[in-house]
């Protein structure tokens, strides 16, 4: 196990309630290192943090670890099966990219006029 993977495992296991469910895969390609993190569904909130701040901090420290080892390290956090957390919205990176699923299902953009959609964005 490489240093970046050991570091991520140590940090995440210290944060979660189910450390035995923490799984990390490491893939190296021409773009750098991709660490994929999988945790128990009840621990997602602890790993993501409020507004994605915990995940952002972990990613920042992983980049520093990567720079020390002359590699670009990226972190992907997998959505666990059966999670009620929501779905991934690729457009919002500051919040960890999660939008609450029930809010998103309330009204589809197909059900709204263009003016209604624009008005809802202004709110």
LUMGU-194950 format. One record per residue: residue in one letter; chain; x, y, z of N, C-alpha, C in turn. Coordinates in pm, 1 decimal, padded with zeros to 6 digits. Layout:
LUMGU-194950
{code: A&unit: A&n.px: X&n.py: Y&n.pz: Z&ca.px: X&ca.py: Y&ca.pz: Z&c.px: X&c.py: Y&c.pz: Z}
...
END
This chain:
LUMGU-194950
{code: X&unit: A&n.px: 00085.7&n.py: -00118.2&n.pz: 00000.0&ca.px: 00000.0&ca.py: 00000.0&ca.pz: 00000.0&c.px: 00089.9&c.py: 00123.9&c.pz: 00000.0}
{code: X&unit: A&n.px: 00056.2&n.py: 00218.3&n.pz: -00088.3&ca.px: 00134.8&ca.py: 00340.6&ca.pz: -00103.5&c.px: 00103.2&c.py: 00441.2&c.pz: 00007.9}
{code: X&unit: A&n.px: 00192.0&n.py: 00540.8&n.pz: 00022.9&ca.px: 00175.7&ca.py: 00640.4&ca.pz: 00129.0&c.px: 00044.1&c.py: 00715.7&c.pz: 00120.9}
{code: X&unit: A&n.px: 00005.4&n.py: 00756.3&n.pz: -00000.5&ca.px: -00118.9&ca.py: 00832.0&ca.pz: -00014.5&c.px: -00240.4&c.py: 00748.1&c.pz: 00025.1}
{code: X&unit: A&n.px: -00238.7&n.py: 00622.1&n.pz: -00010.9&ca.px: -00349.1&ca.py: 00532.4&ca.pz: 00023.9&c.px: -00352.8&c.py: 00505.3&c.pz: 00174.4}
{code: X&unit: A&n.px: -00236.2&n.py: 00486.7&n.pz: 00235.3&ca.px: -00228.0&ca.py: 00465.8&ca.pz: 00380.7&c.px: -00279.9&c.py: 00588.8&c.pz: 00455.9}
{code: X&unit: A&n.px: -00239.1&n.py: 00706.4&n.pz: 00408.0&ca.px: -00281.8&ca.py: 00830.7&ca.pz: 00471.7&c.px: -00433.3&c.py: 00844.8&c.pz: 00466.5}
{code: X&unit: A&n.px: -00491.3&n.py: 00824.3&n.pz: 00347.6&ca.px: -00636.2&ca.py: 00837.0&ca.pz: 00332.6&c.px: -00708.8&c.py: 00737.3&c.pz: 00422.2}
{code: X&unit: A&n.px: -00660.7&n.py: 00615.7&n.pz: 00426.8&ca.px: -00723.2&ca.py: 00513.9&ca.pz: 00510.6&c.px: -00718.9&c.py: 00554.6&c.pz: 00658.4}
{code: X&unit: A&n.px: -00604.6&n.py: 00604.0&n.pz: 00703.4&ca.px: -00589.2&ca.py: 00645.9&ca.pz: 00842.9&c.px: -00687.2&c.py: 00757.8&c.pz: 00877.7}
{code: X&unit: A&n.px: -00695.9&n.py: 00859.6&n.pz: 00791.8&ca.px: -00782.3&ca.py: 00974.6&ca.pz: 00818.3&c.px: -00929.6&c.py: 00934.3&c.pz: 00817.3}
{code: X&unit: A&n.px: -00969.4&n.py: 00861.6&n.pz: 00715.3&ca.px: -01111.1&ca.py: 00826.8&ca.pz: 00701.3&c.px: -01155.8&c.py: 00732.9&c.pz: 00812.6}
{code: X&unit: A&n.px: -01073.3&n.py: 00634.6&n.pz: 00846.6&ca.px: -01110.7&ca.py: 00542.3&ca.pz: 00953.6&c.px: -01125.2&c.py: 00614.1&c.pz: 01087.3}
{code: X&unit: A&n.px: -01050.8&n.py: 00722.7&n.pz: 01105.9&ca.px: -01062.7&ca.py: 00800.3&ca.pz: 01229.0&c.px: -01192.3&c.py: 00881.9&c.pz: 01231.5}
{code: X&unit: A&n.px: -01248.8&n.py: 00911.4&n.pz: 01114.4&ca.px: -01369.5&ca.py: 00993.6&ca.pz: 01106.1&c.px: -01499.1&c.py: 00914.8&c.pz: 01117.3}
{code: X&unit: A&n.px: -01499.2&n.py: 00791.4&n.pz: 01070.9&ca.px: -01625.3&ca.py: 00717.1&ca.pz: 01053.5&c.px: -01659.0&c.py: 00628.7&c.pz: 01172.2}
{code: X&unit: A&n.px: -01786.4&n.py: 00585.6&n.pz: 01176.9&ca.px: -01832.9&ca.py: 00493.8&ca.pz: 01280.9&c.px: -01814.2&c.py: 00347.4&c.pz: 01241.6}
{code: X&unit: A&n.px: -01796.6&n.py: 00321.7&n.pz: 01112.1&ca.px: -01781.0&ca.py: 00185.4&ca.pz: 01060.9&c.px: -01648.1&c.py: 00171.8&c.pz: 00986.7}
{code: X&unit: A&n.px: -01536.2&n.py: 00172.8&n.pz: 01059.9&ca.px: -01405.8&ca.py: 00170.5&ca.pz: 00993.0&c.px: -01379.4&c.py: 00042.1&c.pz: 00913.8}
{code: X&unit: A&n.px: -01445.3&n.py: -00066.8&n.pz: 00949.3&ca.px: -01424.1&ca.py: -00191.4&ca.pz: 00874.8&c.px: -01483.6&c.py: -00184.8&c.pz: 00734.3}
{code: X&unit: A&n.px: -01574.6&n.py: -00090.1&n.pz: 00710.2&ca.px: -01638.0&ca.py: -00075.9&ca.pz: 00578.7&c.px: -01563.5&c.py: 00021.0&c.pz: 00486.5}
{code: X&unit: A&n.px: -01452.9&n.py: 00077.0&n.pz: 00532.1&ca.px: -01374.6&ca.py: 00169.3&ca.pz: 00450.1&c.px: -01292.3&c.py: 00088.0&c.pz: 00349.6}
{code: X&unit: A&n.px: -01311.9&n.py: 00121.0&n.pz: 00220.6&ca.px: -01237.4&ca.py: 00053.6&ca.pz: 00114.2&c.px: -01179.8&c.py: 00159.3&c.pz: 00021.6}
{code: X&unit: A&n.px: -01053.3&n.py: 00142.6&n.pz: -00011.4&ca.px: -00985.5&ca.py: 00238.7&ca.pz: -00097.3&c.px: -00917.9&c.py: 00163.5&c.pz: -00210.3}
{code: X&unit: A&n.px: -00945.7&n.py: 00205.1&n.pz: -00333.3&ca.px: -00874.5&ca.py: 00149.0&ca.pz: -00447.7&c.px: -00785.7&c.py: 00258.0&c.pz: -00506.0}
{code: X&unit: A&n.px: -00673.9&n.py: 00216.2&n.pz: -00561.1&ca.px: -00576.2&ca.py: 00310.9&ca.pz: -00614.0&c.px: -00546.6&c.py: 00275.1&c.pz: -00758.5}
{code: X&unit: A&n.px: -00564.0&n.py: 00372.2&n.pz: -00847.1&ca.px: -00535.7&ca.py: 00351.8&ca.pz: -00989.0&c.px: -00437.1&c.py: 00459.4&c.pz: -01033.1}
{code: X&unit: A&n.px: -00331.4&n.py: 00418.2&n.pz: -01102.7&ca.px: -00231.4&ca.py: 00511.2&ca.pz: -01154.1&c.px: -00239.8&c.py: 00509.2&c.pz: -01306.5}
{code: X&unit: A&n.px: -00249.6&n.py: 00629.4&n.pz: -01365.9&ca.px: -00246.4&ca.py: 00640.4&ca.pz: -01511.0&c.px: -00166.3&c.py: 00764.3&c.pz: -01548.9}
{code: X&unit: A&n.px: -00173.5&n.py: 00805.2&n.pz: -01676.0&ca.px: -00094.6&ca.py: 00920.2&ca.pz: -01721.2&c.px: -00139.7&c.py: 01051.4&c.pz: -01657.2}
{code: X&unit: A&n.px: -00262.7&n.py: 01055.0&n.pz: -01603.7&ca.px: -00313.8&ca.py: 01176.0&ca.pz: -01538.6&c.px: -00269.4&c.py: 01186.6&c.pz: -01392.6}
{code: X&unit: A&n.px: -00222.6&n.py: 01078.8&n.pz: -01334.7&ca.px: -00180.9&ca.py: 01079.1&ca.pz: -01195.3&c.px: -00240.4&c.py: 00961.7&c.pz: -01120.4}
{code: X&unit: A&n.px: -00270.2&n.py: 00983.6&n.pz: -00993.2&ca.px: -00322.3&ca.py: 00879.1&ca.pz: -00906.3&c.px: -00468.8&c.py: 00910.9&c.pz: -00874.9}
{code: X&unit: A&n.px: -00553.7&n.py: 00810.0&n.pz: -00887.7&ca.px: -00694.0&ca.py: 00824.2&ca.pz: -00849.7&c.px: -00721.4&c.py: 00729.6&c.pz: -00734.5}
{code: X&unit: A&n.px: -00756.9&n.py: 00787.8&n.pz: -00619.8&ca.px: -00797.7&ca.py: 00708.5&ca.pz: -00503.9&c.px: -00949.9&c.py: 00711.1&c.pz: -00498.6}
{code: X&unit: A&n.px: -01010.2&n.py: 00594.0&n.pz: -00499.1&ca.px: -01155.1&ca.py: 00583.1&ca.pz: -00492.7&c.px: -01192.0&c.py: 00532.4&c.pz: -00354.3}
{code: X&unit: A&n.px: -01272.4&n.py: 00610.6&n.pz: -00284.4&ca.px: -01309.8&ca.py: 00582.0&ca.pz: -00146.3&c.px: -01453.2&c.py: 00531.5&c.pz: -00139.7}
{code: X&unit: A&n.px: -01471.7&n.py: 00423.4&n.pz: -00068.4&ca.px: -01605.1&ca.py: 00368.2&ca.pz: -00044.8&c.px: -01621.6&c.py: 00351.0&c.pz: 00105.4}
{code: X&unit: A&n.px: -01731.6&n.py: 00405.0&n.pz: 00159.1&ca.px: -01759.5&ca.py: 00394.8&ca.pz: 00302.4&c.px: -01902.6&c.py: 00346.7&c.pz: 00323.0}
{code: X&unit: A&n.px: -01934.2&n.py: 00310.8&n.pz: 00445.1&ca.px: -02070.5&ca.py: 00270.4&ca.pz: 00482.1&c.px: -02164.5&c.py: 00388.5&c.pz: 00457.3}
{code: X&unit: A&n.px: -02286.8&n.py: 00358.7&n.pz: 00414.1&ca.px: -02380.6&ca.py: 00466.5&ca.pz: 00380.0&c.px: -02407.3&c.py: 00562.2&c.pz: 00496.1}
{code: X&unit: A&n.px: -02402.7&n.py: 00512.9&n.pz: 00619.3&ca.px: -02426.4&ca.py: 00599.7&ca.pz: 00735.2&c.px: -02310.1&c.py: 00694.0&c.pz: 00763.4}
{code: X&unit: A&n.px: -02194.5&n.py: 00667.9&n.pz: 00703.1&ca.px: -02075.0&ca.py: 00748.9&ca.pz: 00726.7&c.px: -02050.1&c.py: 00854.0&c.pz: 00618.4}
{code: X&unit: A&n.px: -02132.4&n.py: 00857.4&n.pz: 00514.9&ca.px: -02110.1&ca.py: 00952.3&ca.pz: 00405.9&c.px: -02108.5&c.py: 01096.8&c.pz: 00455.3}
{code: X&unit: A&n.px: -02199.8&n.py: 01131.2&n.pz: 00543.5&ca.px: -02205.2&ca.py: 01268.1&ca.pz: 00594.5&c.px: -02078.9&c.py: 01308.7&c.pz: 00667.5}
{code: X&unit: A&n.px: -02019.3&n.py: 01214.9&n.pz: 00737.7&ca.px: -01895.9&ca.py: 01245.1&ca.pz: 00811.4&c.px: -01779.2&c.py: 01267.0&c.pz: 00715.5}
{code: X&unit: A&n.px: -01776.0&n.py: 01191.6&n.pz: 00607.6&ca.px: -01666.3&ca.py: 01202.6&ca.pz: 00511.0&c.px: -01682.4&c.py: 01326.5&c.pz: 00423.6}
{code: X&unit: A&n.px: -01806.2&n.py: 01356.9&n.pz: 00383.7&ca.px: -01831.6&ca.py: 01473.8&ca.pz: 00300.3&c.px: -01822.5&c.py: 01601.5&c.pz: 00383.8}
{code: X&unit: A&n.px: -01884.7&n.py: 01602.2&n.pz: 00500.8&ca.px: -01882.8&ca.py: 01720.0&ca.pz: 00587.2&c.px: -01985.7&c.py: 01823.0&c.pz: 00544.4}
{code: X&unit: A&n.px: -02004.0&n.py: 01922.4&n.pz: 00627.7&ca.px: -02098.9&ca.py: 02029.5&ca.pz: 00598.2&c.px: -02050.6&c.py: 02107.0&c.pz: 00476.2}
{code: X&unit: A&n.px: -02136.8&n.py: 02116.1&n.pz: 00376.9&ca.px: -02106.5&ca.py: 02184.2&ca.pz: 00249.5&c.px: -01981.8&c.py: 02127.5&c.pz: 00181.9}
{code: X&unit: A&n.px: -01949.1&n.py: 02003.7&n.pz: 00210.0&ca.px: -01835.7&ca.py: 01939.6&ca.pz: 00144.1&c.px: -01699.9&c.py: 01979.7&c.pz: 00198.1}
{code: X&unit: A&n.px: -01697.2&n.py: 02046.5&n.pz: 00312.7&ca.px: -01571.5&ca.py: 02099.5&ca.pz: 00364.8&c.px: -01473.3&c.py: 01990.6&c.pz: 00408.2}
{code: X&unit: A&n.px: -01522.7&n.py: 01881.2&n.pz: 00465.0&ca.px: -01432.6&ca.py: 01773.7&ca.pz: 00507.6&c.px: -01369.2&c.py: 01707.7&c.pz: 00385.9}
{code: X&unit: A&n.px: -01450.3&n.py: 01677.5&n.pz: 00285.6&ca.px: -01397.5&ca.py: 01616.3&ca.pz: 00163.1&c.px: -01297.2&c.py: 01709.3&c.pz: 00095.1}
{code: X&unit: A&n.px: -01326.5&n.py: 01837.5&n.pz: 00093.9&ca.px: -01236.3&ca.py: 01935.2&ca.pz: 00033.0&c.px: -01102.5&c.py: 01939.4&c.pz: 00107.4}
{code: X&unit: A&n.px: -01107.7&n.py: 01934.0&n.pz: 00240.2&ca.px: -00984.7&ca.py: 01935.3&ca.pz: 00320.0&c.px: -00901.4&c.py: 01809.6&c.pz: 00295.1}
{code: X&unit: A&n.px: -00968.8&n.py: 01694.7&n.pz: 00288.1&ca.px: -00896.6&ca.py: 01569.7&ca.pz: 00261.7&c.px: -00830.6&c.py: 01576.2&c.pz: 00123.9}
{code: X&unit: A&n.px: -00902.2&n.py: 01626.9&n.pz: 00025.1&ca.px: -00845.8&ca.py: 01638.3&ca.pz: -00110.7&c.px: -00724.4&c.py: 01730.9&c.pz: -00112.1}
{code: X&unit: A&n.px: -00733.2&n.py: 01840.3&n.pz: -00037.2&ca.px: -00621.0&ca.py: 01935.5&ca.pz: -00031.8&c.px: -00496.8&c.py: 01869.4&c.pz: 00027.3}
{code: X&unit: A&n.px: -00514.3&n.py: 01798.3&n.pz: 00137.2&ca.px: -00399.8&ca.py: 01732.7&ca.pz: 00200.7&c.px: -00344.7&c.py: 01622.0&c.pz: 00109.7}
{code: X&unit: A&n.px: -00433.2&n.py: 01550.5&n.pz: 00039.6&ca.px: -00386.5&ca.py: 01447.3&ca.pz: -00053.2&c.px: -00304.0&c.py: 01507.3&c.pz: -00166.6}
{code: X&unit: A&n.px: -00340.7&n.py: 01626.4&n.pz: -00210.9&ca.px: -00261.1&ca.py: 01692.4&ca.pz: -00315.0&c.px: -00121.1&c.py: 01724.5&c.pz: -00263.2}
{code: X&unit: A&n.px: -00112.5&n.py: 01766.4&n.pz: -00137.2&ca.px: 00019.0&ca.py: 01796.2&ca.pz: -00077.5&c.px: 00101.3&c.py: 01667.9&c.pz: -00066.7}
{code: X&unit: A&n.px: 00039.5&n.py: 01559.7&n.pz: -00022.8&ca.px: 00107.4&ca.py: 01430.5&ca.pz: -00015.4&c.px: 00155.7&c.py: 01390.4&c.pz: -00155.5}
{code: X&unit: A&n.px: 00071.3&n.py: 01413.3&n.pz: -00254.9&ca.px: 00107.9&ca.py: 01382.1&ca.pz: -00392.3&c.px: 00224.1&c.py: 01466.5&c.pz: -00441.5}
{code: X&unit: A&n.px: 00223.1&n.py: 01595.6&n.pz: -00408.6&ca.px: 00332.8&ca.py: 01683.5&ca.pz: -00450.7&c.px: 00464.8&c.py: 01637.6&c.pz: -00390.4}
{code: X&unit: A&n.px: 00460.4&n.py: 01592.9&n.pz: -00266.9&ca.px: 00581.0&ca.py: 01542.5&ca.pz: -00201.1&c.px: 00638.5&c.py: 01422.2&c.pz: -00276.4}
{code: X&unit: A&n.px: 00547.0&n.py: 01342.9&n.pz: -00333.8&ca.px: 00588.8&ca.py: 01223.2&ca.pz: -00407.3&c.px: 00586.1&c.py: 01243.6&c.pz: -00558.9}
{code: X&unit: A&n.px: 00579.2&n.py: 01370.8&n.pz: -00602.2&ca.px: 00580.2&ca.py: 01408.0&ca.pz: -00743.1&c.px: 00469.9&c.py: 01337.4&c.pz: -00822.1}
{code: X&unit: A&n.px: 00348.8&n.py: 01339.0&n.pz: -00768.3&ca.px: 00233.9&ca.py: 01279.4&ca.pz: -00835.7&c.px: 00109.1&c.py: 01363.3&c.pz: -00809.3}
{code: X&unit: A&n.px: 00019.0&n.py: 01364.9&n.pz: -00903.1&ca.px: -00109.8&ca.py: 01433.3&ca.pz: -00883.9&c.px: -00206.9&c.py: 01330.3&c.pz: -00827.1}
{code: X&unit: A&n.px: -00260.1&n.py: 01358.3&n.pz: -00708.3&ca.px: -00349.9&ca.py: 01265.1&ca.pz: -00640.7&c.px: -00490.4&c.py: 01324.7&c.pz: -00638.1}
{code: X&unit: A&n.px: -00586.7&n.py: 01248.0&n.pz: -00686.7&ca.px: -00727.4&ca.py: 01288.7&ca.pz: -00686.2&c.px: -00807.5&c.py: 01189.3&c.pz: -00604.5}
{code: X&unit: A&n.px: -00915.2&n.py: 01238.4&n.pz: -00544.1&ca.px: -01001.4&ca.py: 01154.5&ca.pz: -00462.0&c.px: -01141.0&c.py: 01151.0&c.pz: -00521.4}
{code: X&unit: A&n.px: -01193.0&n.py: 01030.4&n.pz: -00538.5&ca.px: -01331.3&ca.py: 01009.2&ca.pz: -00581.0&c.px: -01402.2&c.py: 00937.8&c.pz: -00466.2}
{code: X&unit: A&n.px: -01514.1&n.py: 00993.6&n.pz: -00422.5&ca.px: -01591.5&ca.py: 00932.0&ca.pz: -00315.0&c.px: -01714.1&c.py: 00867.7&c.pz: -00378.2}
{code: X&unit: A&n.px: -01723.5&n.py: 00736.5&n.pz: -00365.2&ca.px: -01834.2&ca.py: 00664.4&ca.pz: -00426.2&c.px: -01959.7&c.py: 00672.8&c.pz: -00341.2}
{code: X&unit: A&n.px: -02071.9&n.py: 00688.6&n.pz: -00407.6&ca.px: -02202.3&ca.py: 00689.2&ca.pz: -00341.2&c.px: -02238.0&c.py: 00544.9&c.pz: -00306.3}
{code: X&unit: A&n.px: -02260.7&n.py: 00513.5&n.pz: -00178.4&ca.px: -02291.6&ca.py: 00375.9&ca.pz: -00140.5&c.px: -02429.4&c.py: 00331.8&c.pz: -00188.2}
{code: X&unit: A&n.px: -02443.8&n.py: 00201.1&n.pz: -00208.9&ca.px: -02573.0&ca.py: 00143.2&ca.pz: -00245.5&c.px: -02672.7&c.py: 00169.0&c.pz: -00132.4}
{code: X&unit: A&n.px: -02793.3&n.py: 00203.9&n.pz: -00166.8&ca.px: -02898.1&ca.py: 00222.9&ca.pz: -00066.7&c.px: -02886.1&c.py: 00351.9&c.pz: 00012.0}
{code: X&unit: A&n.px: -02800.8&n.py: 00441.8&n.pz: -00032.3&ca.px: -02783.7&ca.py: 00567.9&ca.pz: 00039.2&c.px: -02903.0&c.py: 00658.6&c.pz: 00013.5}
{code: X&unit: A&n.px: -02945.6&n.py: 00731.1&n.pz: 00116.6&ca.px: -03054.2&ca.py: 00827.0&ca.pz: 00099.7&c.px: -02999.3&c.py: 00968.5&c.pz: 00090.0}
{code: X&unit: A&n.px: -02870.1&n.py: 00979.4&n.pz: 00068.2&ca.px: -02801.9&ca.py: 01107.5&ca.pz: 00065.7&c.px: -02841.3&c.py: 01193.7&c.pz: -00054.1}
{code: X&unit: A&n.px: -02870.4&n.py: 01134.0&n.pz: -00166.0&ca.px: -02904.0&ca.py: 01212.1&ca.pz: -00284.3&c.px: -02831.9&c.py: 01158.2&c.pz: -00404.6}
{code: X&unit: A&n.px: -02820.1&n.py: 01242.3&n.pz: -00505.8&ca.px: -02750.1&ca.py: 01199.0&ca.pz: -00624.7&c.px: -02642.3&c.py: 01299.1&c.pz: -00658.5}
{code: X&unit: A&n.px: -02545.5&n.py: 01253.7&n.pz: -00735.4&ca.px: -02430.3&ca.py: 01334.6&ca.pz: -00770.4&c.px: -02467.7&c.py: 01435.0&c.pz: -00876.9}
{code: X&unit: A&n.px: -02437.2&n.py: 01560.5&n.pz: -00852.7&ca.px: -02459.5&ca.py: 01665.4&ca.pz: -00949.4&c.px: -02321.9&c.py: 01718.2&c.pz: -00985.3}
{code: X&unit: A&n.px: -02273.7&n.py: 01684.0&n.pz: -01103.3&ca.px: -02136.6&ca.py: 01715.8&ca.pz: -01142.3&c.px: -02109.6&c.py: 01865.4&c.pz: -01145.4}
{code: X&unit: A&n.px: -02212.2&n.py: 01947.8&n.pz: -01150.5&ca.px: -02192.7&ca.py: 02090.8&ca.pz: -01165.1&c.px: -02154.5&c.py: 02163.4&c.pz: -01038.2}
{code: X&unit: A&n.px: -02166.3&n.py: 02103.7&n.pz: -00922.5&ca.px: -02137.0&ca.py: 02174.9&ca.pz: -00798.8&c.px: -02024.5&c.py: 02105.7&c.pz: -00724.6}
{code: X&unit: A&n.px: -01905.5&n.py: 02162.3&n.pz: -00735.3&ca.px: -01791.3&ca.py: 02098.6&ca.pz: -00672.6&c.px: -01767.1&c.py: 02148.3&c.pz: -00530.3}
{code: X&unit: A&n.px: -01805.3&n.py: 02271.6&n.pz: -00499.0&ca.px: -01779.8&ca.py: 02324.9&ca.pz: -00365.3&c.px: -01859.3&c.py: 02251.9&c.pz: -00257.8}
{code: X&unit: A&n.px: -01975.1&n.py: 02201.7&n.pz: -00290.5&ca.px: -02058.6&ca.py: 02134.5&ca.pz: -00192.0&c.px: -02039.4&c.py: 01984.9&c.pz: -00195.7}
{code: X&unit: A&n.px: -01936.5&n.py: 01938.6&n.pz: -00265.0&ca.px: -01917.3&ca.py: 01795.4&ca.pz: -00277.0&c.px: -02004.3&c.py: 01738.8&c.pz: -00387.8}
{code: X&unit: A&n.px: -02084.3&n.py: 01821.9&n.pz: -00453.9&ca.px: -02162.0&ca.py: 01779.8&ca.pz: -00568.1&c.px: -02290.1&c.py: 01706.2&c.pz: -00535.5}
{code: X&unit: A&n.px: -02337.1&n.py: 01715.7&n.pz: -00412.6&ca.px: -02457.1&ca.py: 01640.5&ca.pz: -00377.3&c.px: -02577.3&c.py: 01731.9&c.pz: -00367.6}
{code: X&unit: A&n.px: -02685.8&n.py: 01686.1&n.pz: -00428.2&ca.px: -02813.1&ca.py: 01755.2&ca.pz: -00421.7&c.px: -02911.5&c.py: 01659.0&c.pz: -00359.0}
{code: X&unit: A&n.px: -02992.6&n.py: 01705.7&n.pz: -00268.2&ca.px: -03085.7&ca.py: 01615.5&ca.pz: -00201.4&c.px: -03187.7&c.py: 01564.1&c.pz: -00302.8}
{code: X&unit: A&n.px: -03203.6&n.py: 01432.5&n.pz: -00311.3&ca.px: -03283.6&ca.py: 01367.9&ca.pz: -00415.1&c.px: -03430.9&c.py: 01406.4&c.pz: -00408.1}
{code: X&unit: A&n.px: -03489.0&n.py: 01417.1&n.pz: -00289.6&ca.px: -03632.3&ca.py: 01446.5&ca.pz: -00281.6&c.px: -03663.0&c.py: 01585.4&c.pz: -00335.6}
{code: X&unit: A&n.px: -03574.9&n.py: 01680.7&n.pz: -00314.2&ca.px: -03594.7&ca.py: 01815.1&ca.pz: -00366.4&c.px: -03587.0&c.py: 01814.7&c.pz: -00518.8}
{code: X&unit: A&n.px: -03493.8&n.py: 01738.9&n.pz: -00571.8&ca.px: -03477.1&ca.py: 01733.1&ca.pz: -00715.7&c.px: -03594.4&c.py: 01663.4&c.pz: -00783.7}
{code: X&unit: A&n.px: -03659.3&n.py: 01572.4&n.pz: -00715.2&ca.px: -03770.4&ca.py: 01497.9&ca.pz: -00773.7&c.px: -03902.8&c.py: 01574.3&c.pz: -00766.6}
{code: X&unit: A&n.px: -03908.1&n.py: 01679.4&n.pz: -00687.7&ca.px: -04033.9&ca.py: 01750.9&ca.pz: -00669.9&c.px: -04088.9&c.py: 01801.7&c.pz: -00801.6}
{code: X&unit: A&n.px: -04006.1&n.py: 01864.3&n.pz: -00880.3&ca.px: -04052.3&ca.py: 01921.1&ca.pz: -01004.0&c.px: -03943.0&c.py: 01908.3&c.pz: -01108.0}
{code: X&unit: A&n.px: -03975.0&n.py: 01843.3&n.pz: -01216.1&ca.px: -03880.3&ca.py: 01824.5&ca.pz: -01324.1&c.px: -03878.7&c.py: 01949.6&c.pz: -01410.9}
{code: X&unit: A&n.px: -03762.7&n.py: 01985.9&n.pz: -01467.0&ca.px: -03758.8&ca.py: 02101.0&ca.pz: -01557.2&c.px: -03853.8&c.py: 02084.5&c.pz: -01675.2}
{code: X&unit: A&n.px: -03886.5&n.py: 01961.4&n.pz: -01712.1&ca.px: -03979.1&ca.py: 01936.3&ca.pz: -01822.4&c.px: -04119.7&c.py: 01985.2&c.pz: -01787.1}
{code: X&unit: A&n.px: -04151.6&n.py: 01989.0&n.pz: -01657.7&ca.px: -04284.1&ca.py: 02029.6&ca.pz: -01612.6&c.px: -04297.8&c.py: 02181.8&c.pz: -01600.9}
{code: X&unit: A&n.px: -04188.0&n.py: 02254.0&n.pz: -01615.5&ca.px: -04188.6&ca.py: 02398.0&ca.pz: -01596.9&c.px: -04169.7&c.py: 02469.9&c.pz: -01730.1}
{code: X&unit: A&n.px: -04218.7&n.py: 02592.2&n.pz: -01736.4&ca.px: -04189.0&ca.py: 02675.4&ca.pz: -01852.9&c.px: -04050.1&c.py: 02734.3&c.pz: -01834.4}
{code: X&unit: A&n.px: -03994.6&n.py: 02786.0&n.pz: -01940.0&ca.px: -03861.4&ca.py: 02846.0&ca.pz: -01933.4&c.px: -03858.8&c.py: 02962.2&c.pz: -01834.7}
{code: X&unit: A&n.px: -03963.3&n.py: 03042.8&n.pz: -01833.0&ca.px: -03970.3&ca.py: 03156.4&ca.pz: -01740.3&c.px: -03970.9&c.py: 03110.2&c.pz: -01594.9}
{code: X&unit: A&n.px: -04043.3&n.py: 03000.0&n.pz: -01567.1&ca.px: -04047.2&ca.py: 02946.1&ca.pz: -01430.9&c.px: -03910.0&c.py: 02897.2&c.pz: -01387.3}
{code: X&unit: A&n.px: -03838.9&n.py: 02832.9&n.pz: -01478.7&ca.px: -03705.4&ca.py: 02782.5&ca.pz: -01446.7&c.px: -03612.1&c.py: 02898.9&c.pz: -01416.1}
{code: X&unit: A&n.px: -03616.3&n.py: 03002.5&n.pz: -01496.7&ca.px: -03529.8&ca.py: 03119.8&ca.pz: -01475.4&c.px: -03564.8&c.py: 03187.8&c.pz: -01343.2}
{code: X&unit: A&n.px: -03694.6&n.py: 03200.2&n.pz: -01313.3&ca.px: -03736.3&ca.py: 03260.7&ca.pz: -01186.7&c.px: -03687.7&c.py: 03179.8&c.pz: -01067.3}
{code: X&unit: A&n.px: -03692.7&n.py: 03047.4&n.pz: -01077.5&ca.px: -03647.1&ca.py: 02963.9&ca.pz: -00965.2&c.px: -03496.5&c.py: 02974.2&c.pz: -00945.1}
{code: X&unit: A&n.px: -03421.8&n.py: 03000.5&n.pz: -01051.9&ca.px: -03276.8&ca.py: 03018.3&ca.pz: -01038.9&c.px: -03242.9&c.py: 03150.6&c.pz: -00970.1}
{code: X&unit: A&n.px: -03326.5&n.py: 03248.9&n.pz: -00985.3&ca.px: -03303.1&ca.py: 03379.5&ca.pz: -00923.9&c.px: -03325.3&c.py: 03377.5&c.pz: -00774.4}
{code: X&unit: A&n.px: -03404.3&n.py: 03281.1&n.pz: -00724.9&ca.px: -03438.2&ca.py: 03274.7&ca.pz: -00582.1&c.px: -03321.9&c.py: 03236.0&c.pz: -00498.2}
END
